[in-house]
Amino acid sequence: MAVSPITDPDLLNLGTEVILDPGSSPPTVRLVEAGNLDANGVTLQCLLSFLKEEIRTTALLQGLDVILDGSFDEQFEFLNDWEPFDDATRKLLRNGGWSELDGAGLLKQQWAGIQTNGGIDSTAPQTGDFAYYYWASDTAPTVFTYAGPVNEAIQIFGDATHGSIDRRTEELTVAVRPFGKSYDQDTTTAIGVATLTNRLYRFGLDASDADLRVQALATAETGGDVAALLAAITGGVTAPYNDMAIGFYATGQARAGFAQAPGSFSFGKIIEADASVGGGSAGGGGASNLQVYAFVQAELRRNGDINDPNGRMTGESTLTVNGLLSDPLLQFVGETRLETLNGSNPAGGGSGVAIDSYQAAGSTDIFFRENGATQVNFPFVASVTLFFSQTLRDDPNAWFRVFFTSVPSGSFGTTAAVTVLDNGDVEVAGAIGGAAQASFTFDYDGDATGGRTPGTDAPVTAVAGGLAVAKIIQQPGTITRSTTNQIQLTAEQERVYQNAA
């Protein structure tokens, strides 16, 4: 909202937009949303300029103590016990910060101006789309007054009669999380500020980009309606979201089976994609990677406890964790790769994040960061599809087999040729039986058959043939770290084979 504050003092009028009350205790300056002044407010520089112009032409004002002074155009002081009439007036002051000093020059209050650079939608925002802020010691956020880009002051100091607070050396986080768009946050530490004072601070905060993964899920589940998707996730009755949870643990939780040595790692935060596996009762079924991501994004904008508030998990801490204060947990890299992120864990069990009970089909595209910040993943299982020509399909005696082209124990073309084993250690071979294709999975990261080096591309040779209809075909190919490997086997028509028996 506060994107176009008044900057021209000629647009202000004493008694309409600006009301001075020198007789009150303390004397006050009041801003009123009337005349030319609306919720966009007025810059402090403009207000100072206006007051100087009014004092220059009004004898009664010339007898007053100085009201407002500025060190530069973003740093100001209300002097001689003058102060804004109320917090509503303070929220209309833009593009700066200020101190409020009593008659002896002692500090009563101090306010820092907060401004964000970047796009934040201010049109028909969903609940929670307003930018918000919180201090390192807070357990709940404070939402900024207006939607859209921020240009608003917040109190950082107050004496005994003005709140008894001192936040000047405490880390401040400014954030925005509009579901279906990019989440963003920035901190005083990140912008290089250790001590706040009465001036303007700019935070990089941009939520203008669409979250393409949430948009894709909305297209698939709610006809593209992002708000309806959010309602389905948070409503507590729609599967699989009704059986999902996030747990923050006081001690690290071991998870095993990773491709990286030693195979077992510790995590302080667990995302449960199907709580019924761990003893829950909703039975929503394992969630896809997109559904896990969207659920977590929805939880991270909850102004309330997200530490398994419905008791679907076991062993997590009882600490209340506000969603809006929680660090991001997940990110998509490209269209399919889902990664967990290290971040703070108020329960103390470590910064790593793991996902339990997701759909098995998504395991090849999930990468976790454990408590030590190492990125780990499950052994990659490649998928391979063999496509058979019509001649092979028409031959009732057609067969196929896949060999490694060359491994230490033997090469194709010799009697020592080694047959490829699938992910279940079964030879990739069999009868075609009229099928157009045959598929198998391959333990890309773990298979060491014939002395193969795990985790590397595997050159292979697929062989297929028949008797009376199809000739024998030998087709080289390579199994890469992919779920879309393909080998086309096209056999010529057999014209010579004969068996009169």
Backbone torsions as a table, in degrees:
resi	resn	phi	psi	omega
1	MET	NA	-44.9	-171.5
2	ALA	-83.1	60.1	-177.5
3	VAL	-104.1	-16.8	-178.0
4	SER	-134.2	66.2	179.0
5	PRO	-69.8	157.8	176.3
6	ILE	-65.6	130.4	177.8
7	THR	-119.6	-9.6	-177.6
8	ASP	-103.3	114.2	-178.5
9	PRO	-61.7	-19.0	178.7
10	ASP	-67.8	-14.8	179.3
11	LEU	-87.5	-3.7	179.2
12	LEU	-102.4	146.5	179.7
13	ASN	-134.9	132.2	178.2
14	LEU	-67.9	128.3	-178.8
15	GLY	95.4	-13.1	177.1
16	THR	-112.2	-75.2	178.0
17	GLU	-81.4	-31.2	-176.5
18	VAL	-123.8	126.7	178.3
19	ILE	-123.0	123.0	176.2
20	LEU	-101.0	138.0	177.1
21	ASP	-132.0	82.5	-178.0
22	PRO	-71.1	-15.5	-177.3
23	GLY	-88.0	-10.5	179.8
24	SER	-78.2	167.7	179.0
25	SER	-125.6	104.6	1.7
26	PRO	-79.8	165.5	175.5
27	PRO	-65.4	144.7	-171.2
28	THR	-131.8	155.0	169.3
29	VAL	-113.2	123.8	-177.6
30	ARG	-116.8	133.7	173.1
31	LEU	-103.8	134.7	-177.7
32	VAL	-123.6	131.8	176.6
33	GLU	-74.7	84.9	-178.6
34	ALA	-153.3	165.0	179.6
35	GLY	59.8	-119.4	-178.1
36	ASN	-91.9	-4.1	-174.9
37	LEU	-99.4	124.9	174.8
38	ASP	-127.3	-162.1	-175.0
39	ALA	-65.9	-11.5	175.6
40	ASN	-70.4	-18.2	173.1
41	GLY	77.2	-163.8	-177.1
42	VAL	-141.4	143.4	178.3
43	THR	-72.9	149.0	176.9
44	LEU	-61.1	-36.9	177.4
45	GLN	-60.9	-41.2	178.9
46	CYS	-67.0	-42.0	179.0
47	LEU	-62.3	-43.8	177.7
48	LEU	-60.7	-44.2	-179.3
49	SER	-62.9	-41.7	178.9
50	PHE	-62.0	-45.8	-179.5
51	LEU	-61.5	-40.5	179.1
52	LYS	-63.7	-40.7	179.4
53	GLU	-65.8	-40.1	179.5
54	GLU	-67.1	-40.7	-180.0
55	ILE	-65.4	-36.8	-178.2
56	ARG	-61.3	-30.7	-174.6
57	THR	-110.0	1.7	-175.5
58	THR	-126.8	111.3	-175.7
59	ALA	-61.8	-37.0	-178.4
60	LEU	-63.3	-33.5	179.7
61	LEU	-77.7	-25.8	-178.8
62	GLN	-67.1	-21.4	178.8
63	GLY	-84.9	-2.4	-179.6
64	LEU	-87.2	155.4	171.1
65	ASP	-63.2	156.3	178.8
66	VAL	-58.1	133.9	-175.5
67	ILE	-91.0	-53.0	-170.7
68	LEU	-138.2	135.4	178.3
69	ASP	-133.9	157.8	-179.5
70	GLY	-132.7	138.6	174.6
71	SER	-79.5	-40.8	169.3
72	PHE	-155.1	-175.6	-166.6
73	ASP	-72.4	2.8	177.5
74	GLU	-127.7	9.7	-176.8
75	GLN	-141.2	123.7	-170.8
76	PHE	-138.6	168.4	176.1
77	GLU	-141.4	130.9	166.4
78	PHE	-87.2	120.3	-171.7
79	LEU	-104.8	166.3	170.1
80	ASN	55.9	40.1	176.8
81	ASP	73.8	-0.2	174.7
82	TRP	-67.2	146.1	176.8
83	GLU	-157.1	161.2	174.7
84	PRO	-58.6	148.5	-174.7
85	PHE	-59.7	-42.6	-178.4
86	ASP	-161.5	-179.9	-178.3
87	ASP	-68.0	-25.8	176.0
88	ALA	-62.9	-39.4	175.1
89	THR	-66.1	-43.6	-179.2
90	ARG	-59.9	-37.4	-178.5
91	LYS	-71.1	-13.2	177.2
92	LEU	-93.3	-2.0	178.2
93	LEU	-88.3	124.8	-172.0
94	ARG	-118.4	162.3	170.3
95	ASN	60.7	37.8	176.6
96	GLY	174.3	175.9	173.5
97	GLY	-126.9	169.8	-176.6
98	TRP	-155.3	160.7	170.0
99	SER	-111.6	151.3	174.9
100	GLU	-118.2	115.6	-173.0
101	LEU	-111.4	142.2	178.0
102	ASP	-79.4	-174.8	-177.0
103	GLY	-63.6	-22.2	179.4
104	ALA	-94.1	3.6	179.8
105	GLY	83.9	11.3	179.7
106	LEU	-86.7	145.6	-175.4
107	LEU	-74.6	124.3	174.6
108	LYS	-96.2	-51.0	179.7
109	GLN	-141.4	158.5	173.0
110	GLN	-142.4	135.6	-177.7
111	TRP	-126.5	134.8	176.9
112	ALA	-104.8	135.8	176.1
113	GLY	-80.1	134.0	178.9
114	ILE	-116.9	125.8	179.4
115	GLN	-132.7	139.6	178.9
116	THR	-111.1	141.9	176.0
117	ASN	-105.1	122.7	-179.3
118	GLY	128.4	169.1	-174.0
119	GLY	-86.0	130.8	170.7
120	ILE	-135.2	121.7	-175.3
121	ASP	-65.1	130.3	178.5
122	SER	-112.8	4.4	-178.7
123	THR	-97.4	121.3	178.3
124	ALA	44.6	55.4	-177.5
125	PRO	-68.2	145.6	172.8
126	GLN	-71.2	161.5	175.6
127	THR	-58.1	128.5	179.8
128	GLY	94.8	-3.7	-179.6
129	ASP	-80.6	-13.2	175.7
130	PHE	-64.1	143.3	171.3
131	ALA	-65.3	155.8	-178.2
132	TYR	-146.0	169.8	179.3
133	TYR	-142.0	159.3	174.0
134	TYR	-155.6	152.3	177.7
135	TRP	-92.9	160.9	-175.8
136	ALA	-56.9	-30.3	-177.4
137	SER	-92.6	0.0	-176.4
138	ASP	-75.3	151.9	172.5
139	THR	-111.6	0.0	176.7
140	ALA	-152.1	152.4	-177.9
141	PRO	-86.0	167.0	169.9
142	THR	-115.9	124.3	-178.0
143	VAL	-85.1	136.0	176.6
144	PHE	-63.7	156.2	-171.5
145	THR	-66.1	-36.6	-171.8
146	TYR	-118.7	151.7	173.9
147	ALA	-74.7	162.5	177.2
148	GLY	88.7	-168.6	179.9
149	PRO	-57.0	145.2	-174.7
150	VAL	-89.5	134.3	168.9
151	ASN	-150.3	81.7	-167.4
152	GLU	-152.3	145.3	179.1
153	ALA	-94.1	148.7	175.5
154	ILE	-128.2	149.2	-178.2
155	GLN	-75.5	132.0	178.2
156	ILE	-118.2	-12.9	176.7
157	PHE	-149.8	143.0	172.3
158	GLY	-149.7	132.8	178.4
159	ASP	-74.1	-169.6	-173.2
160	ALA	-60.1	-26.4	-179.8
161	THR	-100.8	5.0	-179.6
162	HIS	-132.2	42.0	172.1
163	GLY	103.8	-15.0	-180.0
164	SER	49.6	54.3	179.0
165	ILE	-126.5	153.0	173.1
166	ASP	-148.4	98.8	-177.4
167	ARG	-106.9	10.9	-169.9
168	ARG	-63.0	-29.5	-179.8
169	THR	-107.8	9.6	-179.7
170	GLU	-93.4	140.9	-179.5
171	GLU	-65.5	134.6	178.8
172	LEU	-112.1	133.6	174.5
173	THR	-114.3	132.7	175.6
174	VAL	-116.2	131.6	-172.1
175	ALA	-146.8	163.5	173.5
176	VAL	-150.2	138.7	-176.2
177	ARG	-140.9	77.0	176.3
178	PRO	-84.9	116.6	-176.9
179	PHE	-59.0	130.4	-177.6
180	GLY	94.1	-4.8	174.9
181	LYS	-129.0	176.9	-177.5
182	SER	-69.8	135.7	172.7
183	TYR	-87.4	148.9	179.2
184	ASP	-152.2	152.4	175.1
185	GLN	-154.3	156.5	179.1
186	ASP	-146.3	158.3	-176.5
187	THR	-133.0	161.0	174.8
188	THR	-62.3	-34.0	177.5
189	THR	-62.5	-43.2	-177.7
190	ALA	-66.3	-32.3	179.9
191	ILE	-92.3	7.7	172.9
192	GLY	79.5	29.9	-179.6
193	VAL	-113.4	120.5	178.0
194	ALA	-97.7	-29.5	-177.8
195	THR	-134.7	119.9	177.9
196	LEU	-80.9	150.0	176.5
197	THR	-145.2	-165.9	-172.5
198	ASN	-84.0	64.9	179.6
199	ARG	-146.5	-178.9	-179.4
200	LEU	-91.6	137.9	177.1
201	TYR	-124.7	134.9	-177.9
202	ARG	-107.3	130.4	-180.0
203	PHE	-117.4	135.8	176.4
204	GLY	-78.5	108.7	-175.9
205	LEU	-140.5	113.2	-175.8
206	ASP	-133.8	119.7	177.7
207	ALA	-125.8	36.2	-174.8
208	SER	-90.7	-18.4	-177.4
209	ASP	-84.1	138.8	176.1
210	ALA	-68.7	139.9	172.1
211	ASP	-81.8	100.6	-171.8
212	LEU	-64.7	-28.4	179.9
213	ARG	-72.5	-42.9	176.4
214	VAL	-65.3	-40.3	179.0
215	GLN	-62.1	-40.4	179.5
216	ALA	-64.2	-40.6	178.9
217	LEU	-67.2	-39.4	177.9
218	ALA	-62.4	-39.5	177.6
219	THR	-60.7	-40.4	-177.3
220	ALA	-76.0	-32.6	-170.6
221	GLU	-109.5	-29.2	-174.3
222	THR	-132.2	25.9	177.9
223	GLY	64.5	25.7	179.0
224	GLY	89.8	1.5	-178.6
225	ASP	-85.7	101.7	-176.8
226	VAL	-65.9	-39.9	179.2
227	ALA	-62.7	-38.2	178.5
228	ALA	-67.5	-36.9	176.7
229	LEU	-63.5	-44.5	178.5
230	LEU	-59.9	-41.8	179.1
231	ALA	-63.9	-38.3	178.9
232	ALA	-66.0	-38.7	-178.9
233	ILE	-69.4	-42.6	-173.7
234	THR	-91.1	-7.6	-175.3
235	GLY	-73.5	-19.3	175.4
236	GLY	83.7	5.8	-177.9
237	VAL	-127.4	-13.9	-175.4
238	THR	-91.4	124.6	176.4
239	ALA	-75.7	147.1	-0.2
240	PRO	-88.0	2.7	-172.7
241	TYR	-67.3	-22.9	180.0
242	ASN	-74.0	-2.7	-178.3
243	ASP	-130.1	30.3	-179.5
244	MET	-118.0	157.5	-177.3
245	ALA	-162.6	163.4	173.3
246	ILE	-123.2	133.3	179.5
247	GLY	-122.5	134.7	175.7
248	PHE	-106.9	125.9	-171.1
249	TYR	-111.5	146.0	178.4
250	ALA	-79.8	-20.8	176.7
251	THR	-129.8	152.7	-178.6
252	GLY	-62.2	141.1	179.9
253	GLN	-106.6	123.4	-176.7
254	ALA	-79.3	135.8	171.3
255	ARG	-132.3	141.8	-172.3
256	ALA	-124.9	176.8	175.7
257	GLY	94.0	13.6	-177.3
258	PHE	-83.8	156.8	-178.3
259	ALA	-70.6	-27.1	-177.9
260	GLN	-82.6	141.4	177.2
261	ALA	-69.5	142.7	5.5
262	PRO	-89.1	10.2	177.6
263	GLY	96.5	-21.8	179.5
264	SER	-119.0	135.0	-178.4
265	PHE	-139.9	165.6	-175.8
266	SER	-109.6	142.9	-178.5
267	PHE	-136.2	140.7	-179.8
268	GLY	-93.8	-16.9	-179.0
269	LYS	-131.5	133.8	-178.1
270	ILE	-122.6	130.0	171.9
271	ILE	-100.3	118.6	-178.1
272	GLU	-97.9	114.5	-177.0
273	ALA	-88.0	-9.5	178.2
274	ASP	-157.4	87.4	-174.0
275	ALA	-63.2	-22.2	-179.8
276	SER	-63.5	-25.0	176.2
277	VAL	-64.6	-36.1	-179.1
278	GLY	-95.1	15.6	176.6
279	GLY	113.2	0.1	177.1
280	GLY	-72.7	178.8	-174.6
281	SER	-126.4	-9.0	-174.5
282	ALA	-69.9	-33.6	175.0
283	GLY	64.6	42.0	-178.5
284	GLY	-71.1	-19.0	-177.6
285	GLY	89.0	150.7	-178.9
286	GLY	-57.4	137.1	-176.7
287	ALA	-90.0	153.4	174.4
288	SER	-74.7	168.1	178.5
289	ASN	-59.7	-40.3	177.9
290	LEU	-63.6	-41.4	-179.4
291	GLN	-67.8	-39.3	176.1
292	VAL	-60.0	-47.3	-178.4
293	TYR	-60.8	-48.5	-177.8
294	ALA	-64.3	-39.1	177.2
295	PHE	-59.8	-47.2	-178.7
296	VAL	-64.7	-42.5	178.8
297	GLN	-60.9	-38.0	177.8
298	ALA	-66.0	-41.5	179.7
299	GLU	-66.0	-34.7	-177.2
300	LEU	-70.3	-9.0	176.3
301	ARG	-108.6	11.7	178.8
302	ARG	-83.1	124.5	175.9
303	ASN	-87.4	69.1	-177.0
304	GLY	178.7	-176.2	-173.7
305	ASP	-71.3	128.3	174.6
306	ILE	-113.9	6.2	-179.9
307	ASN	-84.3	76.6	179.5
308	ASP	46.0	57.0	-176.0
309	PRO	-64.1	-20.0	-179.0
310	ASN	-97.2	6.1	175.2
311	GLY	66.4	37.9	-177.6
312	ARG	-87.7	-15.8	-177.8
313	MET	-111.4	179.4	178.0
314	THR	-132.1	143.9	172.0
315	GLY	88.5	-10.4	-178.9
316	GLU	-71.7	163.2	-179.9
317	SER	-68.7	165.5	177.5
318	THR	-95.5	5.7	-178.7
319	LEU	-64.5	138.7	174.1
320	THR	-80.0	127.3	180.0
321	VAL	-122.1	112.4	-180.0
322	ASN	-74.0	130.1	-176.5
323	GLY	-60.3	-40.8	-178.1
324	LEU	-68.9	-18.5	178.7
325	LEU	-96.2	-9.3	-177.3
326	SER	-77.2	141.9	175.1
327	ASP	-66.9	155.4	175.2
328	PRO	-54.8	146.5	-177.4
329	LEU	-111.9	-27.2	-173.0
330	LEU	-138.9	156.4	168.3
331	GLN	-149.6	149.2	172.1
332	PHE	-96.3	135.0	172.5
333	VAL	-111.5	110.0	-171.3
334	GLY	74.0	-158.0	-174.8
335	GLU	-87.3	-22.6	-170.6
336	THR	-124.0	-24.3	-172.3
337	ARG	-83.5	114.9	179.4
338	LEU	-101.1	124.9	-178.8
339	GLU	-120.6	140.2	171.1
340	THR	-88.7	158.8	-173.9
341	LEU	-123.4	142.6	171.5
342	ASN	-73.4	145.4	178.1
343	GLY	-169.6	177.0	-176.3
344	SER	-64.6	148.1	176.3
345	ASN	-131.7	100.8	-177.7
346	PRO	-61.8	-19.2	178.6
347	ALA	-78.1	-19.2	172.8
348	GLY	95.7	0.4	-174.4
349	GLY	-85.2	2.8	178.1
350	GLY	121.4	161.0	-172.9
351	SER	-89.3	-11.5	-175.0
352	GLY	-72.4	155.6	-179.1
353	VAL	-129.9	128.8	174.5
354	ALA	-122.3	160.1	177.6
355	ILE	-120.0	130.9	177.2
356	ASP	-109.8	149.1	166.4
357	SER	65.2	26.3	175.3
358	TYR	-75.8	171.9	177.9
359	GLN	-65.9	133.2	-176.0
360	ALA	-58.0	-31.1	-178.1
361	ALA	-63.3	-19.0	-177.9
362	GLY	-92.7	-0.8	-172.4
363	SER	-63.2	-31.5	-177.9
364	THR	-72.0	-15.3	-177.9
365	ASP	-111.6	17.2	179.4
366	ILE	-113.1	130.8	178.3
367	PHE	-129.2	125.9	-178.4
368	PHE	-102.5	152.2	167.2
369	ARG	-111.9	122.4	-176.3
370	GLU	-87.6	-178.2	-173.1
371	ASN	-59.4	-27.5	178.1
372	GLY	-88.1	7.4	176.9
373	ALA	76.7	5.6	174.4
374	THR	-74.8	134.8	176.3
375	GLN	-85.0	127.5	-177.3
376	VAL	-126.9	157.0	178.9
377	ASN	-148.5	163.2	177.4
378	PHE	-77.9	152.5	176.9
379	PRO	-51.0	132.3	-175.8
380	PHE	-75.6	129.7	176.8
381	VAL	-106.6	108.7	179.3
382	ALA	-78.2	153.1	175.9
383	SER	-115.1	138.1	-178.6
384	VAL	-132.2	135.3	175.9
385	THR	-120.3	128.3	174.2
386	LEU	-98.7	128.2	178.3
387	PHE	-107.4	130.0	-175.6
388	PHE	-105.1	136.8	178.2
389	SER	-69.3	167.6	-179.4
390	GLN	-61.8	-34.1	179.4
391	THR	-62.1	-40.1	178.7
392	LEU	-69.5	-37.6	179.6
393	ARG	-68.8	-31.1	-177.8
394	ASP	-81.2	-13.9	-177.4
395	ASP	-89.6	116.2	-177.7
396	PRO	-67.6	-13.6	-179.9
397	ASN	-106.6	15.5	-176.0
398	ALA	-68.8	145.3	-178.3
399	TRP	-141.7	167.9	175.4
400	PHE	-148.8	159.8	174.5
401	ARG	-158.4	146.2	179.3
402	VAL	-119.3	126.4	-179.7
403	PHE	-112.5	154.6	165.0
404	PHE	-71.2	134.8	179.9
405	THR	-64.4	-40.7	177.5
406	SER	-160.7	121.4	172.1
407	VAL	-132.8	163.6	-175.5
408	PRO	-52.7	-31.8	-175.9
409	SER	-86.5	-7.6	178.1
410	GLY	167.7	154.3	-178.3
411	SER	-117.1	153.2	174.1
412	PHE	-62.5	143.0	-176.5
413	GLY	99.0	-2.5	177.1
414	THR	-126.3	168.0	177.9
415	THR	-71.4	-9.5	178.6
416	ALA	-93.9	9.0	-179.5
417	ALA	-55.5	138.9	-174.0
418	VAL	-106.6	125.7	177.9
419	THR	-76.0	138.2	176.9
420	VAL	-69.1	139.5	174.6
421	LEU	-103.6	141.2	177.2
422	ASP	-78.9	-175.7	-175.1
423	ASN	-65.2	-15.2	175.8
424	GLY	-101.6	15.9	179.2
425	ASP	63.2	31.7	175.8
426	VAL	-107.5	136.8	-179.8
427	GLU	-59.1	137.8	177.8
428	VAL	-84.1	92.0	-176.4
429	ALA	-166.0	158.3	176.4
430	GLY	160.2	-174.8	177.9
431	ALA	-86.6	141.5	-179.7
432	ILE	-77.6	-41.5	173.1
433	GLY	58.2	34.8	177.1
434	GLY	83.4	-0.9	-177.7
435	ALA	-72.7	147.3	178.4
436	ALA	-79.5	-21.2	-178.0
437	GLN	-159.9	165.4	174.3
438	ALA	-141.9	136.3	-178.1
439	SER	-120.2	150.6	174.3
440	PHE	-149.2	160.3	175.9
441	THR	-107.8	153.7	-173.0
442	PHE	-136.9	130.8	-179.5
443	ASP	-74.9	82.9	-173.9
444	TYR	-59.6	-43.5	-175.7
445	ASP	-84.0	-17.5	-172.9
446	GLY	-118.3	-18.7	-174.1
447	ASP	-70.6	125.7	178.7
448	ALA	-124.2	24.4	-178.7
449	THR	-55.9	133.1	177.8
450	GLY	66.8	14.1	-179.1
451	GLY	89.6	11.8	177.6
452	ARG	-60.2	145.9	176.6
453	THR	-83.9	113.2	-179.4
454	PRO	-59.1	151.1	175.7
455	GLY	79.6	12.9	178.4
456	THR	-124.3	158.1	177.5
457	ASP	-61.4	142.7	-175.6
458	ALA	-114.4	104.5	172.5
459	PRO	-65.8	131.4	-178.1
460	VAL	-133.8	164.7	172.9
461	THR	-129.8	118.4	178.0
462	ALA	-92.8	134.5	-179.0
463	VAL	-122.2	137.0	176.9
464	ALA	-148.9	156.7	179.0
465	GLY	-174.7	174.4	176.6
466	GLY	-137.9	-148.9	177.8
467	LEU	-120.5	-83.0	-171.6
468	ALA	-83.6	-17.2	-174.7
469	VAL	-109.0	-43.6	-172.3
470	ALA	-116.1	136.3	172.0
471	LYS	-76.1	170.7	176.3
472	ILE	-80.4	133.3	178.5
473	ILE	-120.9	136.2	175.0
474	GLN	-117.9	115.7	-173.8
475	GLN	-123.9	113.2	177.2
476	PRO	-71.8	154.6	177.0
477	GLY	-162.7	-179.6	179.9
478	THR	-138.5	131.1	173.7
479	ILE	-90.0	112.0	-179.6
480	THR	-104.2	176.1	177.4
481	ARG	-74.8	77.3	-173.0
482	SER	-154.1	157.0	174.5
483	THR	-103.7	13.2	-177.9
484	THR	-130.4	28.9	176.7
485	ASN	-65.0	139.4	-179.0
486	GLN	-139.1	144.1	173.3
487	ILE	-133.4	124.3	-179.5
488	GLN	-96.7	122.4	179.7
489	LEU	-109.6	106.7	-178.1
490	THR	-116.3	105.8	-177.2
491	ALA	-94.9	138.9	176.4
492	GLU	-71.8	163.0	177.3
493	GLN	-69.8	129.4	178.1
494	GLU	-78.1	125.7	-177.5
495	ARG	-122.4	-0.7	-173.5
496	VAL	-115.5	-34.0	-173.9
497	TYR	-55.5	137.4	175.5
498	GLN	-151.4	134.3	173.5
499	ASN	-142.4	104.9	-174.1
500	ALA	-77.8	-11.5	-175.4
501	ALA	-65.8	NA	NA
